[in-house]
Amino acid sequence: MSIREAQARKTALLKTPTDLTPDAIRDISGALNILLADVFGLYLKTKNFHWHVSGPHFRDHHLLLDEQGDQIFATTDAIAERVRKVGGTTLRSIGHIGRLQRILDNDAGFVTPMDMLAELRDDNRQITAAMRETHGVCDEYGDAATTSLLENWIDEAERRTWFLFEATRHGDG
C-alpha cells in the first residue's frame, strides 16, 4: 500500500455519509471552518476583555461580556458539528485557528472599557457579515439546515452588536 493509499484510507474513516456533492462539502466546510476560527477569536477576545475590564461600570460590563462570551462559545460546537455532519473535517488546533481567523487579536496590556466595547461591537458586525457570506455559500448548495442555524446566529450577533452599540453611546445632552 502506497503512502497516498494509506492517507486516503485514513480520511475515508471520517467521511460522513451525505447527499451533498464533493464541491458542496469542500465549500461549505471551508466557509464554516473560517467562520469557526473567527468565532473562536471573538470568544477569546470577549473573555480577555471580560477578565480585564475596569472602571466605574465594571460590574455591568463584566457581566455583559461574560454573557456574550458564553453565547459565542456555545456557537463553536454547533459550527464544528455542522462541518462534520456535512461530511467535512474541522479545526484541529490553535495554530489552525490562527491561520484562518480574520478577527484581529488584542494583546494590549490595557484597553479602556469604551475601547473594549467598541472593538467588540465592530468585531460582532464583522462576524455578522461573515455569517451572511457563509449563509450564501450554504444556500447555493441547498444546505437548508446550515442556513437555518446561521440565521439564528446572525440574530444573536446582531443582538450583541446592538447591546455593545448602546453601551458605547454618549449621553443625550
N, C-alpha and C positions, 0 to 999 in steps of 0.2 A: 504494500500500500504506500502510495506516494504521500508526501507532506500535504499537498493540496487535497488529496482524498481524505486524509485524516482530519484536516481542518473542516472540510465540508461535512464530514460525519458529525463532528462536534457541534457545529452550528445547526445542523438538522435537528438535533435533540431539542433545540429551543424554538423551533418553528411551530407556532400556534396555528392550528387549522383555521382558515378564514376564506371567505369568498372574495376578498379584495385581491386585486391584481398585484404582481410584484412592484410595479411602479407606484401604486397607491400605498402599499406597505412602506416602501422607501420614503416617499414624500411625506406621508402622514407621520411616520415615526421620526423622520428628520425634523419636521416642524415642531412636533411635540417635545422632542429632546432639547431643542434650542429653547423652547418656552420653559421647560423644566429647569434648565440651567439658570435662566433669568429669574424664575420664581425662587430657586434656592438662593441666588444672590440677593434678591429683595428680602427674603426671610432673614438672612443673616444680618443685613444692614438694619432691618427693622429691630431685630433683637439687640444689635450693637447700640442703637440709639436708645432703646428701652433701658438698657443697662447703664447708659452714660448720661441720660437726660438730667438736667439740674434746673434750679431756678424756682421762682415763686409759684409756678403752675406744675411743679414736679409731679404731684400725685395724679392730676388729670392726664398729663402727657404720658407718664409711666404706665398708667392703666390703659390708655388708648393704644399705645404701641404694643403692649402685651396682648391685648385682644386682637389687634391686627396681625401680629406675628403668629398667633395660634391659628388664625383663619388662613393665612398664607401657607403655613406649614401643612395644614390639612389638605391643601390642594396638591402638594407634591406627590403623595402616594397615589392619588387618583390619576394624575397625569402619567406617572410611571406605569401604573397598572393598565392604563388605556393603551400605552405603547405595546405592552406585552399582549393584550387582547387582540390587537390588530395584526399581530404577527411579527413585530419588531423586537429589538433589544434596546435597553435603555442605559442611562448613565451608570458608570461603574466606580467613579472616584471623584474626589475633589478636583484633581487635575483635569478630568474630563469636563467637569462643570466650568472650570476656569477657561478652557479652550473654547467653549460655546457661549458663555454668558455675555450679554450685551449691557446689562445693568452694571454700572460702574461701582466698584467698591469705594468705601470711605474709611481710610485708615488714619484720619486726622486724630491727634491727641485730644483736641477739644473742638466741639461744634456747638454753636449756640442752639438753644431749643428751637427758635424760629427757623434757623437754617436746616436743622434736622427735619422738621415737619415739612418745610418747603421742598427739600430734596426728595423726601419720601412721596410727597404729593406728585412731583414730576415723574418719579420712578413708577408710581402706580399708573399714571397716564401712559407711560411707555409700555408697561405690561398690558394695559387695555388694548393699545394699538397692536401689540404682538399677538394678543389673543384673537383680535379681529382678523388679522392676517392668517393665522393658523385656522380659524374658522373657515376662511375662504378655501384653503387647501383641502380641508376635510369635506366641505360642501361640494367641491369639484368632483370628488370621488364618491359622493353619495354616502359618506360616513355620518349618518344621522345621529348615532349615539354620541360620537365625539363632539359634533356641532352642538348638540343639546347641552352637554356638560360645559362646553366653552361659553355658551350663552349665560349660564348661571355664574361662571367665574368672571365673566365680563361685568355682570351686575355687581358682584362683590367688589371687584377692583374699582368700579365707578363709585361705589359707596365709600370705600376707603379714601379715594381721591377727594370726594365731597367733604368728608369729615376733616381731612387734613387741610383742605382749602379753607373751610370755616375756622379752623383752629389757628390759621395764619393771617386771618383778616385783621385789619386795623379797625379800631372803633369808629363809629359814625359820628364824628364831631367831638 
